[in-house]
Amino acid sequence: MKLLSFSFFFVSSIEFTQSFEIPLTNTASKTTILPRSINRNVYRVSDSIKMTTEVGTSDKIPPAGKKRPLRSINAMIQDRKSPTSNLNDKASLGDIVTVEIELTPENGFVPENLFDSAGEISFVVGWGNYLPGLHELLLDDMSIGDKVANLSIDAGFGRHSSEMVIEVPKSNLKKVQKIEKIVPNSTLNLQGGIQVTVLDVTKDTIIVDANHPLAGSSYSCNLKVLDVNPYPVEKLVYKDICGDEQSLSSLSSSPYEVATFAMGCFWGVELAFMRTPGVVGTRAGYTQGIIENPSYEEIKEGHSGYREAVMVIYDSRVVSYGDILAVYNQRLAVTAPEYFKLDIFAEDDDGNESSPDSQYQHGIYFHNDKQRKLACAFIKSIKDIRYCEIELKPATVFYSAEEKHQQYLYKGGQAARKGCRETIRCYG
């Protein structure tokens, strides 16, 4: 029988500080289970489609001795496209889709306003942001001009699962003081900050519900597909076209551009870009390294050359590369001093943030010559401010980070609405 160690406290001022071993039994099957990690704000993909698996970023633990199968962005997009995938303007994984949308909460659900829920929005299908239900809907054979009305879609907190209703034997709570004060409808905190609601207290057990309180909540969705554009795969890696007008023309055919930045941790700067009007997609990942398909564990060991970076896909008709650089600069002003504080206390050979081999090296990786010139001018303009050292290099292969790193702060409850100016709670 598997056991799990928990510390409980009752929110109405009754505190349980002892740690103890509890076998968790599903009330439906009567089998002992280990509950999944719960995050109150995580937007989970519903059971009908696993988008992250579709694009090659499954978080399943590989067998011992085998490398986690991370994929490059280029492979993720191209492997999922076929010559006929867009013949009828149908949305496919990796496409940039523009929709007119109106989301209205159902059944008393009050949204946290983490994303734009009305008007015209554009995003990369299958890359997170917005609701998983929207991605599912678009991938369900929708084309330009198609629309739905008053369709109920999951609000992003997952469906209520009977497997998350857990029976805890009181015999395993002998060390807990004032256990008699635990009553139905009270809230308990498990070790790690997981909250559960007490459903029932019997003579021998306590039954708790570990589902999110908003599990099963939904929106009424009105949506019309306005446009579908392929991902600008040809712009992923810098190409020195040497004045070849034909090559320049082919690279300029799409209004969507790609930019790549490193700023230590990728979480905070990714959220800043997500909030920027005109940005249609972001991806946390690794670039500039020397090995194929790196994992986070390999990168943090150092000497791989990889940086924690964020890829930004933006609509050049709405936002310029100069505007994108300004967002990067704003985050530098906030976060770089924190890295500098770490630098001055670190030992010279300790693999600290300023080390050329560090994953936390700051950098701008240009995808074309226009970006190179603007980035070079930007770096020169801040040289006397002493934010930190910023390397400038051509964009190379970009590998997607593990799914848990994607839109990390948004999943944790920080707003990604366009134009949002709420403080980003992260050093990166």
N, C-alpha and C positions, 0 to 999 in steps of 0.2 A: 504494500500500500504506500503510495507516494504521500509525503507530508510537505506542508508549506508553512514557513514561519511567518507569523503576523504579529503586529502590535496594534491593539485597538484603543480608541478612545471615543467616548460618547460625547457628542458635541454640546449637550446641555450641561457643561461644566464637570461632567464625570470623566476622569482621565484614567486610562489604563496604559501604563508604561511598560508592563512586562512583555517580554517576547515569549512565544510559546508555539508548539507544533500543532497544527490543525489538519486533519484529513478532511478534504472537501468532497462532499458527496452530492452529485446531481440528483435533485428530487424526483425527476422523471424516470431516469434509468437506474437510480440507486447504485451507480458506479462511481468510484473515486476519480476525480478529475483535478487537473491543474488549470485554474482559470487563466484566460489570456490577460496580458497587461492592459489595464484600462486607462485611457486618458480622456478626461471629461470633455475635451474640446476637439479630439481627433475626428476628422471627417472620413469615415471608413467607406471604402467602395462596397456597394451592396453585392449580394451573393450572385446576381445574375451575370456579372462580368468582372473579371479581374484585369483592369486595364494595365496595371504595372507588369503583370505577367505577359500580357500581349506584346509589350514593347521590350521584353527581354530583361526586366529588372526584378525578377522574383527574389524575395528575401528568404527562400528556403535555405536551410543550412546544408551546405554540400557535405558529402562523405569526407571522413578524415583523410587528409593528404591531398584533397582536390581543391583547386582554386575556384573561388566564387566567380560565376560566369558574367562579369560585367560586360557591357557592350558599348561600343563607340556610338555616338549620336548618328553618324553617317550610316552605320550598319542597322541601327534601330529603325531608321526611317526607310531606307532603301529596301530592306528585307521585307517590309510590310506593304510595299507598293507593287502593283502589277501593271503591265502596259494598258490594261483596260479599267483600272481602278477608278478613273475620273471621267470615263466616257459620258456618264449621265450626271456629272457634277455632284456625285455622291460623296458624302463625307467619309474619309478614311482616317485611320490612326496617323497622326503626324500632320494632317492638313490644318491650315489656319482657317477657321470658320467664323463668319460674322453673322450674328443673329439679332433679331429684335425680340426682346424678352420682357415678360412681366411675371414676377413670382409673388404670390400672395399666400401668407401662412394659413395653414388649415388647422382646425380642431384646437384652437386656443394656443397654438405654438407661437411664441414670441421670438423672432430671430435676433441674433447678436450683431447683425449688420456687418459681417466680416467681408462681404463682397458686394458688388453692384447687382441689384436684383431687378432693375428696370432700365429700359432703353436699349441702345445698340451696343453690343459688346463683341469683342473678337478674342479668340483664344486658340491655342494649339490643342487639338483633340487628343485625349489620352495622356496629357501631361499634368493633370491635376489642376488646381485653382478652380474656383467656382464649385459647383456641386458634382459629385460623381454621377448623379442621375442625369445631368445635362449631357455629359459625355456618352453615357449609355444610350440616351435618346437619339443623339446625332448619329451614333454608329449603327442604329437600328434602321438602316436603309433610307436615310433622309437625304434629299437633294435640294438644290437651290429652288426656292419657291414653295417648298413643302412647309406646312404649318400644323400646329396642334393647338387645341384650346381646352382649357380647364382640365388638363391632365394632371393627376396627382403623382408627384415624384418625391422620393425620399429626401428629407431635409439634411441628410449628411451624417446623422448620428447612428445609423445602422438600424436594422430591424430588431425588435425585441426577441431575444433568444432564451428559450427555456433552459438551455445549457448553462446560462449565467445565473440561474436561481440555485443557490448553494445551501446545503444543510450542514450546519456545524454542530457536532456533538458537544453538549455541555461538559462531558467528561474530560474534554481537552481544554477547558477553560478554568480549571481549578485554581490557577494562579492569578486569575483576574479578580480584582477587588470590586465589590458592589455590582456583581453580575446581575443581581436581582433588579437593578435599575434599568437594564436593557429591555425596552418595550417596543411593540410594533410601531412603525412609522418613524422611529429614531434613525439617526445616521451614524454609521461607524466608519472610521478611517482605518484601512489596512496599511501595513507597512509599505512605504513607497508612495503614499498619498492617494491610494485608490479608495474611493468612497463607495459604500454599499448602503442600501436601505433595508432595515429590518422589516420583513413581511409578517413573521409570526414567531412566537416564542411558545414552545411546548415544554412539557415536563423534562424532556431529555435533550432537546435540540433548540438551536436558533436558526431560523431560515432567513437568508438574506438574498437580495436581488442586486447583482453586480452589473446589470445593464445600465447604460447611460440614462439619466432621468428623462431625456428627450428621445430615447429610442422609440422608433415607430412614428415620430412626427413627420410632417410632410408639407409641401408647398403645392398650391394649384398653379400650374404652369401654362402660360400662353407663349408660344414661340413660333417665329417664322425664320427660315433660313434665307439670308440675304446674299451670301457669297461663300464660295469655297475656293481656297487657293492652296496649291501644293507648298510644302515646306521648302524654303530656298536651299536645297542641299548643295547646290553648286557654290554657295557662299560660306560653307562651313570652314574651309581651310584657306589660308592666304595663298593667292596665286600671283606670281610675278609675271604679268602679261606683256611687259616690255613694249607697251604702246600698240599692241595688236588690237585694232578697232573692232574686229569681229569678236574676239574673246571678250573685250570690254562690253560690247553690246549684249552678249549672252549672259554675262554676269549681272547686267543691269535690268533684265527683263521683269523681275519681280520687284514690287514696291517694298517688300519685306527684307530687312537687313538683319545681320547677325553681329553681335558684339560679345567680347569675352573679357572678364575682369577677375582679378584675384585681390582679396582684401583680408587675408588671414582666414578666419572662420567665414564660411559662405552664407550662414543663415540670415544675418542682419541685412547685408547688402542685397540679398535676393528679395527680401520683403520690400526694401526700398524701391527696387526696380519693378516689382509687381504692382506697386501703388502708382507708378508713373503712367499717365495717359499716353497711349500709343504703343506701350509694351504689350505684346500679345502672348508672350510665353517666356518662362525662365526655366533653367535646369541647373541644379547644383551638380558639380562633377570635378573631374581631374584632368589637367592638361599640362603640356610641356615636359612630360616624363620620357623615360627611356625603355620601359617595359610594356608589354601588351596586357590589356585587361587587368589593370591594377585593382586591388582591394584597398579599403581604408586601412586595414591592418598593415599592409605592405607600405603604404604611403607614410604612415606615422612613424615608421622605423627610420625614415630619412634615407638620403642617398639615391632615391628613385628619380629625383628631378621634378616630380609632380607637384602641382600647386592645387590647393582647394580653390576652385573658381566657380563663377556663375556665368552661364551662357544666357544672353538676352536676345530675344527675337522681337523686333520692333517695326512698326509701320512708319516708313520714312516720310509719308504724306502727313503724319500727325506729329511726330517727334523727330528731332535731328540727333545726329551723333554728338553734337555739342551739348545738347540738352541731357543726353545720357551721361556724358562726362561730368556735367554739373551735379547730377545725382550722386555719382561716384565720389566727387569732391566733398559733398555734404557729409557722406558717411566717413570719409577719411578724417575730416575735421573732428568728428565725434569719437571715432574709434582708435585712430592711430596713436594718440597720447597714451591710451591704455597699454598698447603694445610696447610703446617706448618705456613705460614704467617697468614692464617685464624685462626689457632689454638691459636696463642699467643695473639690475640686480642679478642678471644671469651670468653664469660662468662662461668664459670664452669658448670652451669646447663642449658646451652642454646641449647643442642642437637647438638653441633658442630661436625665437621668431625672426631674427635678422639674418640668420645663417642662410647662405646661398642654397643649401640643401634642404631647407625647411619647407614643409608643406604650407606654412603660413606666410611665405614671401608675398609681398604685394606686387601686382603686375597688371599691365594693360597689354592685351594680345590683339593686334590689329588684323582685320580680315581683308582690307584693301588699302591702297595707297592714301586715299583721302583720310581714312581713320588713322593711318600712321602719322600723317602730318599734323592732324589735330591733337592726337595723343602726345606727340613729341612737344608741341607748343604748350600743352597743358602741364606736362611734367616740368618743363623749364619755368613755367609761371609760378610754381609752388616750391621751387628749390630752396628758397630762403625761409620758408615757414617751418621746415623740419617736421613735416608729417611723419615721413619714413622714406626709406628707399623704395622706388617703384621701378621695376624692370619693364622694358618695352621690347616685345618680341612678336614675330609673326604668329598668327593663330595656327595651331597644329591640331592633331586628332584630339577630340574631347570625349572622355569617357563619362557616362552617367554615374553619379554616386549612388550608393544604396538607397532604396526607396525611403527609408526612414529619414534621410537627410533632405528629401524634396519638400519644399514649401514648409519647412519645419516650424517656423514661428506662426505661420497662418494656421497650420493644423493645431497649434497650441493655443489658439484663441486670439492672436493679434490680427487686427483688421488689414485686409489687402484691397480695400476700396480704392478706386482711382482718385488721386488727389488727397487721400487721407494724410493728415499731418500728426497723428498721434505718435507719441514717443515710441521708438522701436527699442524694446527691452532685450538688448543683446549687444555684446562687444564687437561682433563681426559685421 
